[in-house]
Amino acid sequence: MRQKLAPQNRLGLNSSRVTAKSFPEKDLLHCPSKDAIEAHFMSCVKEADALKHKSQVINEMQKKDHKQLWMGLQNDRFDQFWAINRKLMEYPAEENGFRYIPFRIYQTTTERPFIQKLFRPVAADGQLQTLGDLLREVCPSVMAPEDGERKNQVMIHGIEPMLETPLQWLSEHLSYPDNFLHISIIPQPTD
């Protein structure tokens, strides 16, 4: 006889109670309620905006805009979400990009949950910084030696972008809904 699974909402939360004994505390962040998830999401969006715009965009928004952003994400309503999120992805033309790129680098080979540092999208000489520039500065061990083969894959949204891709472009087009660029470093498959 097949066991019936409890229904899940759009966030993947099981509507039945998970016992403390069965919840994988070591692997997942345990959120006690939808309100806690919303607060965490908004906190990440605010942090990303602080990095990109010194919090100017998020502070100009009204409470209803914050709610629209969250409800659009929660209810899979891209148009509702993007109407607000678009403002968080814009920057003045004279600035050539965000102040800093909100990113987190995850590696399976370290105990550290993620790496996050201040990194500008434009170098002091005016050149656009690339994904390769970020990796060389933040985690140089990931980069392949000049004469060697790569031992790692760099993945964003399940794709492996070219290391020459400008970081500003990646941030604008491949950031997650929390406005962070989540970069996974995984060992190169051996097969």
TAURLIN-V160852 format. One record per run of one state. SS is the DSSP state (H for helix, E for strand, - for the rest). FROM is the first residue (numbers start at 1). LEN is the number of residues. If there is no record, write none. Layout:
SS&FROM&LEN ; SS&FROM&LEN
This chain:
-&1&7 ; E&8&1 ; -&9&5 ; E&14&1 ; -&15&19 ; H&34&20 ; -&54&2 ; H&56&5 ; -&61&2 ; H&63&12 ; -&75&3 ; H&78&11 ; -&89&4 ; H&93&3 ; -&96&7 ; E&103&5 ; -&108&7 ; E&115&1 ; -&116&6 ; E&122&1 ; -&123&5 ; E&128&1 ; -&129&1 ; E&130&1 ; H&131&8 ; -&139&1 ; H&140&3 ; -&143&9 ; E&152&5 ; -&157&2 ; E&159&1 ; -&160&6 ; E&166&1 ; H&167&8 ; -&175&6 ; E&181&7 ; -&188&4
